[in-house]
Amino acid sequence: GSACEPFRPDFGVRTGPATVRLPDASVYCGLPTKEGALRAKLAGDPKLVVEVFSPSTQQEDERVKLPEYQALAGVDLV
């Protein structure tokens, strides 16, 4: 009953002017901030970002991606 919607890993999250990440899952509440973002599979301001760590990606996920996700407005840290 909420306006929140989950998205799969093929939906990009813009974390910087020239940086787009493809998290394992993301949740947006309300419409994405840019018109046409759903068609482009790219949006900003997610409410939740999910990255599943594996031994081969954990270092990059923790050191590079996590700070980028934490800097996004509206992302709740768990």
Chimera marker file (.cmm) of the C-alpha trace (Angstrom):
<marker_set name="trace">
<marker id="1" x="0.000" y="0.000" z="0.000" r="1" g="1" b="0" radius="0.5"/>
<marker id="2" x="2.985" y="2.359" z="-0.212" r="1" g="1" b="0" radius="0.5"/>
<marker id="3" x="4.420" y="4.259" z="-3.136" r="1" g="1" b="0" radius="0.5"/>
<marker id="4" x="7.673" y="2.281" z="-2.837" r="1" g="1" b="0" radius="0.5"/>
<marker id="5" x="8.794" y="-0.068" z="-5.580" r="1" g="1" b="0" radius="0.5"/>
<marker id="6" x="11.758" y="-2.472" z="-5.790" r="1" g="1" b="0" radius="0.5"/>
<marker id="7" x="14.044" y="-2.632" z="-8.817" r="1" g="1" b="0" radius="0.5"/>
<marker id="8" x="16.384" y="-5.364" z="-10.044" r="1" g="1" b="0" radius="0.5"/>
<marker id="9" x="20.133" y="-5.105" z="-10.728" r="1" g="1" b="0" radius="0.5"/>
<marker id="10" x="19.621" y="-3.795" z="-14.259" r="1" g="1" b="0" radius="0.5"/>
<marker id="11" x="18.361" y="-0.471" z="-12.826" r="1" g="1" b="0" radius="0.5"/>
<marker id="12" x="21.242" y="1.941" z="-12.299" r="1" g="1" b="0" radius="0.5"/>
<marker id="13" x="21.768" y="4.340" z="-9.422" r="1" g="1" b="0" radius="0.5"/>
<marker id="14" x="23.606" y="7.576" z="-10.191" r="1" g="1" b="0" radius="0.5"/>
<marker id="15" x="26.128" y="8.130" z="-7.389" r="1" g="1" b="0" radius="0.5"/>
<marker id="16" x="28.038" y="11.006" z="-8.969" r="1" g="1" b="0" radius="0.5"/>
<marker id="17" x="28.128" y="13.239" z="-12.050" r="1" g="1" b="0" radius="0.5"/>
<marker id="18" x="29.867" y="10.528" z="-14.088" r="1" g="1" b="0" radius="0.5"/>
<marker id="19" x="29.258" y="7.464" z="-11.893" r="1" g="1" b="0" radius="0.5"/>
<marker id="20" x="26.464" y="4.919" z="-12.188" r="1" g="1" b="0" radius="0.5"/>
<marker id="21" x="26.312" y="1.811" z="-10.005" r="1" g="1" b="0" radius="0.5"/>
<marker id="22" x="24.216" y="-1.295" z="-10.554" r="1" g="1" b="0" radius="0.5"/>
<marker id="23" x="23.310" y="-2.512" z="-7.059" r="1" g="1" b="0" radius="0.5"/>
<marker id="24" x="21.832" y="-5.970" z="-6.545" r="1" g="1" b="0" radius="0.5"/>
<marker id="25" x="18.516" y="-4.298" z="-5.672" r="1" g="1" b="0" radius="0.5"/>
<marker id="26" x="17.181" y="-0.818" z="-5.011" r="1" g="1" b="0" radius="0.5"/>
<marker id="27" x="13.927" y="0.631" z="-3.717" r="1" g="1" b="0" radius="0.5"/>
<marker id="28" x="12.423" y="3.954" z="-4.726" r="1" g="1" b="0" radius="0.5"/>
<marker id="29" x="9.516" y="5.628" z="-2.963" r="1" g="1" b="0" radius="0.5"/>
<marker id="30" x="7.548" y="7.889" z="-5.238" r="1" g="1" b="0" radius="0.5"/>
<marker id="31" x="8.660" y="8.672" z="-8.738" r="1" g="1" b="0" radius="0.5"/>
<marker id="32" x="12.363" y="8.815" z="-9.626" r="1" g="1" b="0" radius="0.5"/>
<marker id="33" x="13.720" y="12.342" z="-9.714" r="1" g="1" b="0" radius="0.5"/>
<marker id="34" x="14.260" y="12.519" z="-13.488" r="1" g="1" b="0" radius="0.5"/>
<marker id="35" x="11.486" y="12.194" z="-16.015" r="1" g="1" b="0" radius="0.5"/>
<marker id="36" x="12.063" y="9.231" z="-18.292" r="1" g="1" b="0" radius="0.5"/>
<marker id="37" x="14.352" y="7.578" z="-15.756" r="1" g="1" b="0" radius="0.5"/>
<marker id="38" x="12.367" y="4.353" z="-15.764" r="1" g="1" b="0" radius="0.5"/>
<marker id="39" x="12.753" y="4.025" z="-19.524" r="1" g="1" b="0" radius="0.5"/>
<marker id="40" x="16.480" y="4.725" z="-19.222" r="1" g="1" b="0" radius="0.5"/>
<marker id="41" x="16.751" y="2.349" z="-16.236" r="1" g="1" b="0" radius="0.5"/>
<marker id="42" x="18.542" y="5.050" z="-14.278" r="1" g="1" b="0" radius="0.5"/>
<marker id="43" x="17.409" y="7.156" z="-11.339" r="1" g="1" b="0" radius="0.5"/>
<marker id="44" x="18.614" y="9.072" z="-8.354" r="1" g="1" b="0" radius="0.5"/>
<marker id="45" x="17.458" y="9.259" z="-4.757" r="1" g="1" b="0" radius="0.5"/>
<marker id="46" x="16.786" y="5.622" z="-3.872" r="1" g="1" b="0" radius="0.5"/>
<marker id="47" x="15.402" y="4.893" z="-0.408" r="1" g="1" b="0" radius="0.5"/>
<marker id="48" x="17.248" y="1.576" z="-0.113" r="1" g="1" b="0" radius="0.5"/>
<marker id="49" x="20.266" y="0.130" z="-1.915" r="1" g="1" b="0" radius="0.5"/>
<marker id="50" x="21.240" y="-3.538" z="-1.572" r="1" g="1" b="0" radius="0.5"/>
<marker id="51" x="24.694" y="-4.884" z="-2.414" r="1" g="1" b="0" radius="0.5"/>
<marker id="52" x="25.432" y="-8.552" z="-1.763" r="1" g="1" b="0" radius="0.5"/>
<marker id="53" x="29.082" y="-8.987" z="-0.898" r="1" g="1" b="0" radius="0.5"/>
<marker id="54" x="31.053" y="-11.857" z="-2.319" r="1" g="1" b="0" radius="0.5"/>
<marker id="55" x="34.735" y="-12.576" z="-1.678" r="1" g="1" b="0" radius="0.5"/>
<marker id="56" x="35.664" y="-11.281" z="-5.121" r="1" g="1" b="0" radius="0.5"/>
<marker id="57" x="33.782" y="-7.951" z="-4.809" r="1" g="1" b="0" radius="0.5"/>
<marker id="58" x="33.717" y="-7.215" z="-1.078" r="1" g="1" b="0" radius="0.5"/>
<marker id="59" x="36.730" y="-4.931" z="-1.027" r="1" g="1" b="0" radius="0.5"/>
<marker id="60" x="35.412" y="-2.656" z="-3.803" r="1" g="1" b="0" radius="0.5"/>
<marker id="61" x="31.875" y="-2.771" z="-2.401" r="1" g="1" b="0" radius="0.5"/>
<marker id="62" x="33.019" y="-1.620" z="1.057" r="1" g="1" b="0" radius="0.5"/>
<marker id="63" x="35.684" y="0.899" z="0.059" r="1" g="1" b="0" radius="0.5"/>
<marker id="64" x="34.255" y="2.432" z="-3.096" r="1" g="1" b="0" radius="0.5"/>
<marker id="65" x="30.537" y="1.774" z="-3.472" r="1" g="1" b="0" radius="0.5"/>
<marker id="66" x="29.446" y="2.044" z="0.179" r="1" g="1" b="0" radius="0.5"/>
<marker id="67" x="30.657" y="5.651" z="0.641" r="1" g="1" b="0" radius="0.5"/>
<marker id="68" x="29.000" y="6.607" z="-2.659" r="1" g="1" b="0" radius="0.5"/>
<marker id="69" x="25.678" y="5.109" z="-1.556" r="1" g="1" b="0" radius="0.5"/>
<marker id="70" x="25.974" y="6.707" z="1.900" r="1" g="1" b="0" radius="0.5"/>
<marker id="71" x="26.375" y="10.134" z="0.303" r="1" g="1" b="0" radius="0.5"/>
<marker id="72" x="23.044" y="9.874" z="-1.515" r="1" g="1" b="0" radius="0.5"/>
<marker id="73" x="20.258" y="11.971" z="-0.037" r="1" g="1" b="0" radius="0.5"/>
<marker id="74" x="17.469" y="9.917" z="1.494" r="1" g="1" b="0" radius="0.5"/>
<marker id="75" x="19.268" y="6.557" z="1.716" r="1" g="1" b="0" radius="0.5"/>
<marker id="76" x="18.681" y="4.854" z="5.050" r="1" g="1" b="0" radius="0.5"/>
<marker id="77" x="21.705" y="3.064" z="6.462" r="1" g="1" b="0" radius="0.5"/>
<marker id="78" x="21.107" y="-0.366" z="7.950" r="1" g="1" b="0" radius="0.5"/>
<link id1="1" id2="2" r="1" g="1" b="0" radius="0.2"/>
<link id1="2" id2="3" r="1" g="1" b="0" radius="0.2"/>
<link id1="3" id2="4" r="1" g="1" b="0" radius="0.2"/>
<link id1="4" id2="5" r="1" g="1" b="0" radius="0.2"/>
<link id1="5" id2="6" r="1" g="1" b="0" radius="0.2"/>
<link id1="6" id2="7" r="1" g="1" b="0" radius="0.2"/>
<link id1="7" id2="8" r="1" g="1" b="0" radius="0.2"/>
<link id1="8" id2="9" r="1" g="1" b="0" radius="0.2"/>
<link id1="9" id2="10" r="1" g="1" b="0" radius="0.2"/>
<link id1="10" id2="11" r="1" g="1" b="0" radius="0.2"/>
<link id1="11" id2="12" r="1" g="1" b="0" radius="0.2"/>
<link id1="12" id2="13" r="1" g="1" b="0" radius="0.2"/>
<link id1="13" id2="14" r="1" g="1" b="0" radius="0.2"/>
<link id1="14" id2="15" r="1" g="1" b="0" radius="0.2"/>
<link id1="15" id2="16" r="1" g="1" b="0" radius="0.2"/>
<link id1="16" id2="17" r="1" g="1" b="0" radius="0.2"/>
<link id1="17" id2="18" r="1" g="1" b="0" radius="0.2"/>
<link id1="18" id2="19" r="1" g="1" b="0" radius="0.2"/>
<link id1="19" id2="20" r="1" g="1" b="0" radius="0.2"/>
<link id1="20" id2="21" r="1" g="1" b="0" radius="0.2"/>
<link id1="21" id2="22" r="1" g="1" b="0" radius="0.2"/>
<link id1="22" id2="23" r="1" g="1" b="0" radius="0.2"/>
<link id1="23" id2="24" r="1" g="1" b="0" radius="0.2"/>
<link id1="24" id2="25" r="1" g="1" b="0" radius="0.2"/>
<link id1="25" id2="26" r="1" g="1" b="0" radius="0.2"/>
<link id1="26" id2="27" r="1" g="1" b="0" radius="0.2"/>
<link id1="27" id2="28" r="1" g="1" b="0" radius="0.2"/>
<link id1="28" id2="29" r="1" g="1" b="0" radius="0.2"/>
<link id1="29" id2="30" r="1" g="1" b="0" radius="0.2"/>
<link id1="30" id2="31" r="1" g="1" b="0" radius="0.2"/>
<link id1="31" id2="32" r="1" g="1" b="0" radius="0.2"/>
<link id1="32" id2="33" r="1" g="1" b="0" radius="0.2"/>
<link id1="33" id2="34" r="1" g="1" b="0" radius="0.2"/>
<link id1="34" id2="35" r="1" g="1" b="0" radius="0.2"/>
<link id1="35" id2="36" r="1" g="1" b="0" radius="0.2"/>
<link id1="36" id2="37" r="1" g="1" b="0" radius="0.2"/>
<link id1="37" id2="38" r="1" g="1" b="0" radius="0.2"/>
<link id1="38" id2="39" r="1" g="1" b="0" radius="0.2"/>
<link id1="39" id2="40" r="1" g="1" b="0" radius="0.2"/>
<link id1="40" id2="41" r="1" g="1" b="0" radius="0.2"/>
<link id1="41" id2="42" r="1" g="1" b="0" radius="0.2"/>
<link id1="42" id2="43" r="1" g="1" b="0" radius="0.2"/>
<link id1="43" id2="44" r="1" g="1" b="0" radius="0.2"/>
<link id1="44" id2="45" r="1" g="1" b="0" radius="0.2"/>
<link id1="45" id2="46" r="1" g="1" b="0" radius="0.2"/>
<link id1="46" id2="47" r="1" g="1" b="0" radius="0.2"/>
<link id1="47" id2="48" r="1" g="1" b="0" radius="0.2"/>
<link id1="48" id2="49" r="1" g="1" b="0" radius="0.2"/>
<link id1="49" id2="50" r="1" g="1" b="0" radius="0.2"/>
<link id1="50" id2="51" r="1" g="1" b="0" radius="0.2"/>
<link id1="51" id2="52" r="1" g="1" b="0" radius="0.2"/>
<link id1="52" id2="53" r="1" g="1" b="0" radius="0.2"/>
<link id1="53" id2="54" r="1" g="1" b="0" radius="0.2"/>
<link id1="54" id2="55" r="1" g="1" b="0" radius="0.2"/>
<link id1="55" id2="56" r="1" g="1" b="0" radius="0.2"/>
<link id1="56" id2="57" r="1" g="1" b="0" radius="0.2"/>
<link id1="57" id2="58" r="1" g="1" b="0" radius="0.2"/>
<link id1="58" id2="59" r="1" g="1" b="0" radius="0.2"/>
<link id1="59" id2="60" r="1" g="1" b="0" radius="0.2"/>
<link id1="60" id2="61" r="1" g="1" b="0" radius="0.2"/>
<link id1="61" id2="62" r="1" g="1" b="0" radius="0.2"/>
<link id1="62" id2="63" r="1" g="1" b="0" radius="0.2"/>
<link id1="63" id2="64" r="1" g="1" b="0" radius="0.2"/>
<link id1="64" id2="65" r="1" g="1" b="0" radius="0.2"/>
<link id1="65" id2="66" r="1" g="1" b="0" radius="0.2"/>
<link id1="66" id2="67" r="1" g="1" b="0" radius="0.2"/>
<link id1="67" id2="68" r="1" g="1" b="0" radius="0.2"/>
<link id1="68" id2="69" r="1" g="1" b="0" radius="0.2"/>
<link id1="69" id2="70" r="1" g="1" b="0" radius="0.2"/>
<link id1="70" id2="71" r="1" g="1" b="0" radius="0.2"/>
<link id1="71" id2="72" r="1" g="1" b="0" radius="0.2"/>
<link id1="72" id2="73" r="1" g="1" b="0" radius="0.2"/>
<link id1="73" id2="74" r="1" g="1" b="0" radius="0.2"/>
<link id1="74" id2="75" r="1" g="1" b="0" radius="0.2"/>
<link id1="75" id2="76" r="1" g="1" b="0" radius="0.2"/>
<link id1="76" id2="77" r="1" g="1" b="0" radius="0.2"/>
<link id1="77" id2="78" r="1" g="1" b="0" radius="0.2"/>
</marker_set>
